[in-house]
């Protein structure tokens, strides 16, 4: 069986610049599109946008340009007015604008794709508002529930990126979901809960529910999980309701990063017999400052972080399974242990 490669990308808003820069280096090293390296791509929030673009065959340099040149169209408005809008209306930015930018960027053909049209396997996460149900949007196949494959690729990426209080919820076309699968309703960021880092969910989907054409097996799969950077500066204790709400939201969206890395390592590396374990890499960086997911003023700083992290990545070694710098080991499952300091 030919080796399979699985890519998982965390949420993080504008910090998606960091994995985008790393994928630019990957494509420069291999001379081919990211989707021609990875047969399974998973993403949450900003990671879902990158995953959709990868599936559509968009070059990583173009994905990076989306963040560098168009983020200000999405995260727009004066901070004070945005805060007032958040208080009064519950969100600051237009989800419709987010949807339209994604549709424009992934091209005239792919903007009309369903998940089933994707040439690579996909997993995009979202959270239901009416019942709190976690949704894992994947292509239909005989081994899964066949509930979500007809949903639109752009719709799924938009729903996954609709972070609460930043964007209003997004609703996919319900008629495309079979009645037996239940009502979807409004959706928000898949990072609300446990899937801010979707690597474990992606592995479960690949190894247990995608046994058709690609036939994923842990021992024949290399999984690359990419973070979007996290501040290494200790957080101040919140002192008022607004700062507590910000702290809680940030933790909801960010803390799963190391939790999912830990359980993916346990279940698919540590607990499997020698020779049957997954080859597992986690790529992330420590930020020397707190960069909010909508902080477009830090775009150039984030590009620098991404470029410095990319300099450390030996993509040839990772794809060959020989790189040890980013390999997940028992002593490298927590953010302070695996994240690189690049400042």
N, C-alpha and C positions, 0 to 999 in steps of 0.2 A: 504494500500500500504506500502511495506517495505521501510524503509529509504534508500536513495541512497547517495553515497559519491563521490564527485568530487574533484580531485586533479589538481592543476595548478602550474607549475614551471616556473619561470622567466629565461631569458637569463643571461649570465655572465661568459662564458668561464670556466676557471679553478676554479672560485668561485662556480661552481656546487658542489664542495666538501661540502659546508655548508648544502644544502638540503639533499644530500646523507647521511651525518652523521645523520641528523634528522630521515630519513627513516629507518636507521639501528636501531635506538631506537624504532621506531614504530613496526618494525617486532619483535624486542626482547620483547616488551610489549604484543603484540597480539599473537605471536607464529605462524603467517601466513605471506605469501608474501604480499607485498603492493598491488598487483593487486587483491588479495582476499579481500581487504578492500575497495578499490576504484573501482567503475564500470566505471568511466569516468576519463581519464587522459589526460591533455593538457600540452604542453610545447613549448617554443620558444628557439632556439639556444641550449645552453647546457641543458636547460630544455627539449628540444625535444629529446636529446640523452637519458636523464633519463626516459622520458615518453616511448620511444621505448623499453628500457630495462625492464621497469616495465611491459609493455604489454607482453613482451616475457617471463615473469616469472623469470627474473634474480633476485636473492636475493640482497637486498640493500647493503650488505657487499661486494658483488662482484662488484656492481656499484661503490662503493667507491674505491675499489682497482683499477678500471679502471683509475680513476683520480690520485690516489697516485702513480701508477706504470707505467702508459702508456702515461701520458700527455706529458712527455718529448720526446716521439716518434713523437708527433704531433707538439708541439711547440718547434722546434729544430733549431739549428744554432746560430751563434754569433750575438749579437744585432746589431753591426755595419753593418755586411753583410746583415742582415735581413732588416735594414732600407734602404740600397741601393737597395735591391731587391724590396722593396715596392715602391720606387721612380721610378725604371726603368720598373718593370713589373706589378705594381699595387697590389701586394700581397706578403706576406712573407712565407706562409706555403702551403703545398700540400693538396688540398682538396681530392685528390685520397687517400692519406694516411689516412686522417680523415675517409673517407668512409670505407676503409679496416679495420681499428681498430674497428669501430662500428660493422661491419659485423662479425668480429671475436668474439667480446665480447657478442653479443646477441645470439650466438649459431648456430649450423649447421642447425637447422630447421627454426628458426625465421628469419635467414638472407635471406631466400627465400620468406618470407611472403609478401603478399600485405596488405594494411590497412584492407581490408575486412576479412583477416584471423585472425586479433587480437581478442582475447576473451573478451576484454574490449573496450568500446568506446574511441576514440582518437580524438584529435585535435592537429595538428602540423602546425605551421605558417611558411610562407616564402614570399618573395617579388620578383615579376618578374622584371627582368632587362629591357627587351625590351619595356614594357609599364608601368612599375611601379605598376602593379596590385598586390594587396595583395591576397595571396592564403591561404586558410584554408583547409588543407588536413584532410579529415574525411572519415569514412566508409560510403559506400553507404547505403541509406535506403529510403523508399517510401516518406519520408517527406523532403528530401533535393534534391539537383540538380543531385546527382549520377554522379558526374564528377571525383572524385579522389580516390574512393575506391580501384581501381585496381592498383594504384601506389605502388611501393615497399616501405616497411617500412623503410629500410635502406636508400634508396634514399631520402625519405622525411626528415628524421632526418639529413642527410648530408646537404641537401639544406638549412634547417632551421639554421644550425650551421655555414654556410659559411659567416662569418662576413666580410663585405667589407674592403679591404686593409690588412686584416689578411689572408683571403683565396680567391682564385679565385672562381667565381660563379660555381654552379653545375647545370647540366641539367638532369632532370628525363626522363624516356622513354616516349616520346610524344605519341607513338602509343597506349599507355594504356589510354589516355585521349580521350573521345568521341569527334568527330569533332565539335559538337554543343557547346562544352564548351570553345572553343577557344584555341589558341596556348599558351603553357606555356613558352617555351624557357628557357633561363638561369635564375637561381634563386639565391638569397642571403638571408642572415639572416632575419628571420621574425621580428626581433626587429627593423629593419629600418622602422620607421613609428610609429605605435601606439601599436604594439603587443609584445613589450619587456616583458611585463607581460600579458599573454593571458587570464586572468581570465574572463574578460567581454565577449570576443568572445566565450570562452568555455561555459559560462552560456547561452548565446544566442543560441548556437548550441544545448545544452542539452534541454533547456526549449521549444524551438520553432521548432527545426528540428530533434529531436531524441525522437519521441513519440511512438516508437514501443515496443520492448520487455521490456525495462527498464522503460519507461514512467516517465521521470523526471518532477517533479513539485517543484517550489521553497519551498513551505512549507514542503515538504518531502525530502529535499536535504540539506546536510551539505557540504559546499564548503570550502576547505583548499587551500589557495593561499600561495605559498612559494617563498620568495625572495632569492637572492644569496649574500646578503650583499652589503653595499655601504659605501664609506668613509664618515665619519662625519667631516673630516678636510676641512675647507673652501678652495676652489680652488683658486689658484693664477690667476690673470688676464693674459691671453695669450698675448705674446709680439711679436710673429712672425708667419708667415703663417703656419709653421709646428705645432706649439703649438695650434693655432686656429683650425686647422683641427682635431687635437686630441681631443680638447674640444668639437667641434661640433659632432664628431663621438660618443664620450662617452655619450653626452646628448641624441643623437638619440636612443642609445641602452638602456639607463638607466632611463630617465625621465618618460617613461610611467608607471613605477611601481606604483606610487601613483595615477596617473590619472585613470588608470584602476580600481584600488581599489575603488576610489571615485565613479565612475559611476556604478560599479557593486553593491556597497552598496545602492546608490540612487534608482536604477531601481528594484532591487530584494530584498531589505530589507525595506528601508524607505518608498517607494511609494506603498507598498502592504499592504492590510488589516492585522490586527493582526491575527496570526495563519496561514497566507498564505505566510509569508516572509521566505526567505532563512536563514539558520544558516550559518554565514560567519566568517571565521577566516583568519587572515593574519599573517604569521610568517616570520620575517626578523630580521637582526641584523646590528648594526652600527659597522663599521670597524674603527679602530684608525689610519689607514694608507690608502693610495691609492694603491689598488692592481689591476693591469691591467688584462684583461681577459687571457693574455698569460704568466703571471708571474709565471713560474714553480718554481722559487726560493722561493715562499711564500707558497708552498704546506703545510708544517707543520704548519705554522701560521694559514692557513685556516682551517686545521683540528681542531686546538685548538678553533678557533672561533665557528666551528660547534659543537664541543663537549660541549662548555659552553652554547650555545643556546639550544642544546638538553636537557641539564639538567633542563631548565626552562619549557620544553614542557610537559604538562600533556595529553598524547595522549588518555588515557581512558576518561578524562573529555571532550576533544574535540570531540571524537566519540560519547559520550553521550549527547553532547550539553550543558554541565554544566560548562565548563571552561570559565572564564571571562578574563583571562590574555591576550589572543590573539584574543578575539572576536572583530570584527570591529563594532565600534559605530560611531556616528556622529562626535565625537571629536577625532576619531582615524583613519582617512582616509589619513593622510599625513605621509610621511616617518618619520619625527622627532617625530611624535605622537605614531606610532605603533611599530617602530623598537626598539629592546632591545639593551642596552649597556652591553656587556659581558666581556669587558677587565678587 
